[in-house]
Amino acid sequence: MSAAIKHYLNPLHVYCRLRDVGLGKEKAVFLCRLYERIIFNRCLMTRG
């Protein structure tokens, strides 16, 4: 996976983009934690 894709899929980057589009802090944190647990850690980080 390229460095640019890893950057854009990083949970912190996702959080920042959610905040940029106007989502509140609590909702953005909740969605990012959910994204990190379900998608990022299970699907993306298991691929070397």
N, C-alpha and C positions, 0 to 999 in steps of 0.2 A: 504494500500500500504506500502510495507516495506521501511525502511529508505534508504537502498541502491538504490532502484529503484527511489525514490524521488530525491536522490542525482544525479544520472545519467541523469535524465530527467530535472533537473534544467537548466534554460536558461544560467546561467553563466557557468555551466559545458559544455553545448553544445558549447558555444562560445569558451571556451578554447580548446575543441577538434577540432573545425573548424580551429583555429589558428595553432594547432599542425600539421594538415595535409597540411598546407601551404596556406590557404586562407588569403587574405588580410584583414586588420583591418576593412575597410569600408564595405566590402562584408559580413564579419562575423557578424558585428554589425547589418547590415540590415537583414540578415537571422535569427538571434536570436530574433530580435524584432518581426519579422513576426511569427516565431515559438511561441514566448511567447503570442502574441495576439490571434493567430488562434488555436493553439493546447494546450499549457500549461494552460492558464487561462480558456479557455472554457471547455476543456475536462478533464484535470487532476486535476485542483483545485476545480472543482465542486463536485468531489467525496470526501467525508469526510474522 
